[in-house]
Amino acid sequence: MRKSLGTIIISLLLGVLIGAIFSEVIGLFLSEGSVAEQLFVRYVSFGPEVTHWNLVILDLTFGFQIHFNLMSVIGVFIASQLLRWYR
């Protein structure tokens, strides 16, 4: 059975979210500056710079960034494996 694009996107985003949550929880138990902390907690950011417009009566801020770390990649892998067996 073929899966819809929405199901695939939602499951991968949930995998990233769960990986990010696990990363924050692991970071609570690791000492700051350790190699394990750098491996599991530090992230790389992708995305355009945030743009801020002050229009006198209205302030607008546009932009987004995506943060990837090892745990979010592991979360995406686990979500993709679970998606294989999801009907």
N, C-alpha and C positions, 0 to 999 in steps of 0.2 A: 504494500500500500504506500502510495506517495504522500509525503508530508507537505503541508502548506508552508509557504515562505514565512508566514506569521508565527507558526509553531517553531520553526527553526530559529528565527530571530529572538523570540522570547526565551527559548531554552538556552541559547548562547548568552544572552544578557543576564539571565539568572545564574549561569555558571560564572560569569565575571563578578557578579555581585556576591555570590557565596565565597568565591576565592578572595575577594577584597575583605570580606568580614573575617574569614579565617586568618588573613594576613594581619589584621588589626589585633585579633585575639592572641596570635603568636607573638606579636610585638610587645604585648604586655609582659610576657615572661622572659624576654631576651634582654640582655644588658645592652645599653646604647653604645654604638660604635663597634660591636662585635661583628665577626664575619657572617654569622648566622643571621643577625639583624639586617645586615646589608643585603643578604641573599633573599630573605623572605619579605622584608618590609619596604625597602626602598623601591621606588617606581620610576618609570620613564613616562614623560608626558608627551602626548601628541595633540595637535589641534591648533587652530588659529589663535592669535592674541585676542584678549578681551578688549572690546571697543566701548568706550564710555562717551555718551553724548549728553551735554548739559544744554537743554533747550529752554532755559529760564523757568518755564512753568512745569517742565517735565524732565526727569532724568532717565535716560535709557542706557542699558548696558547689554551688549550682545557678545556672545562668544561661548565656547565650550572647550573643554580639554578632556581627553581620555587618559587615564593613568593605568599603565600596565606594569605588573610585577610577576614574579614567578608563581605566586599563588593564584593569580587571576588566570594565568595560562593553564595551570593545573585544573582550575575550576571549569574552564572551557572544554578541556579534554574530557573530564568526567561527565559534563553535560552532553557532549557529543556522543559518548559511549552510552549514556542512558537514553538518548534520543533514538539510537539504533533499535532498542527493544521496546520503545513506546509505540503503541498502536494508534 
